[in-house]
């Protein structure tokens, strides 16, 4: 699965089902809702701005 890399920490932010974002930083990972609240996992803090960007809905482009 593709995701976004944090420019400083290199943590990986991946959009998961139901709008949740999995953040993996080294051997630690955590699951956060789209507003940055911790849901589960051993990683309990993450960059809120990165979570918001990773959780944004994908834009659909229509051709006219």
Secondary structure per residue as TSV (DSSP state, phi and psi in degrees):
chain	resnum	aa	ss	phi	psi
A	1	X	-	360.0	139.0
A	2	X	-	-87.7	159.1
A	3	X	-	-159.5	-166.9
A	4	X	E	-110.0	138.8
A	5	X	E	-98.3	133.6
A	6	X	-	-67.6	132.9
A	7	X	T	-66.1	-21.7
A	8	X	T	-103.4	-55.2
A	9	X	T	-82.8	-18.8
A	10	X	-	67.5	14.2
A	11	X	-	-62.7	147.5
A	12	X	E	-100.5	128.2
A	13	X	E	-112.1	116.5
A	14	X	E	-124.2	132.2
A	15	X	E	-74.1	130.5
A	16	X	-	-116.6	174.1
A	17	X	G	-56.3	153.6
A	18	X	G	66.8	21.5
A	19	X	G	76.8	11.1
A	20	X	-	-84.0	155.9
A	21	X	E	-121.6	124.1
A	22	X	E	-93.0	128.9
A	23	X	E	-113.1	125.4
A	24	X	E	-119.3	123.0
A	25	X	E	-130.9	99.9
A	26	X	T	67.2	-125.0
A	27	X	T	-91.7	-4.0
A	28	X	E	-96.9	146.3
A	29	X	E	-147.6	154.8
A	30	X	E	-149.2	159.2
A	31	X	E	-114.6	132.2
A	32	X	E	-130.4	150.1
A	33	X	-	-80.3	174.5
A	34	X	T	-68.5	-7.6
A	35	X	T	-104.5	9.0
A	36	X	S	88.3	6.9
A	37	X	-	-80.2	133.3
A	38	X	E	-64.9	134.9
A	39	X	E	-109.9	-48.9
A	40	X	E	-164.0	169.9
A	41	X	E	104.7	170.9
A	42	X	S	-87.6	-12.6
A	43	X	-	-94.0	112.1
A	44	X	-	-105.6	-3.6
A	45	X	-	-134.1	142.3
A	46	X	-	-153.1	168.5
A	47	X	-	-74.1	113.5
A	48	X	H	-57.7	-41.2
A	49	X	H	-63.1	-39.6
A	50	X	H	-68.0	-37.3
A	51	X	H	-62.4	-45.7
A	52	X	H	-60.4	-43.9
A	53	X	H	-66.9	-42.7
A	54	X	H	-66.8	-29.5
A	55	X	H	-89.9	-6.8
A	56	X	S	-64.8	143.6
A	57	X	-	-65.1	144.9
A	58	X	-	-72.4	138.3
A	59	X	-	-79.8	136.6
A	60	X	-	-103.3	125.8
A	61	X	-	-99.2	129.3
A	62	X	-	-106.4	143.3
A	63	X	-	-96.3	133.1
A	64	X	-	-113.6	360.0
